[in-house]
Amino acid sequence: MTVDAMLCDAATVREGLLNVLGAGITRLHREQFPAAMGTQLALLLHSTAKEMGKSHKLVITVTHENKEKIAEFAVDFSVAANPGHQANEVITVPLVATFQQQVLPLAGAYDIELKIDGKVARTVQFHAGLTPKPQPPIMGSARG
C-alpha cells in the first residue's frame, strides 16, 4: 500500500473524492508558541488487490525536531473492491486527518510520519516559526 499525503488548509471527502484547499504547506507562521497547528492532512491510500479485504492499521505521529511526540492517532481500516473491479486495479481511498486544534509547543521542524501496518509509508515535513515582523521601508537618498 502506498500513500500520497499533503498538509493543507482544509480537506473533505465526498462521494469517494478528496477535495483539498491550500495544499502543499511546508511552513507555518504563528504569532507565538505554543500555538494551534490549524491544518489538515489530506491522504490518498492506494491499495492493491492482495491488500483488499484485510484489516490494516494507519498510525499518524507528529514529532518535533527535539524528538518530542506531539500527537499520535491510529485508525483501523480495510479496503473493499469497487463493483466491476479488475484484478490488477488499484483502489484509492481518500482520508482526512484534522490538526486544527493540535498544539505546537515550540517553533522548529516537525515530521508527520504515516505508518501502515507498522511500516513507514510516508513522512510529511513542515517548519513552524514566528510570523515575520514587517520591515520598515528603506529610505533612499534624495537627489535634487
Secondary structure, 3 states (H helix, E strand, C coil): CEEEEEEEEEEEEECCEEEEEEECCCEEEECCCCEECCEEEEEEEEECHHHCCCCEEEEEEEEECCCCEEEEEEEEECCCCCCCCCCCCCEEEEEEEEECCCEECCCEEEEEEEEECCEEEEEEEEEEEECCCCCCCCCCCCCC
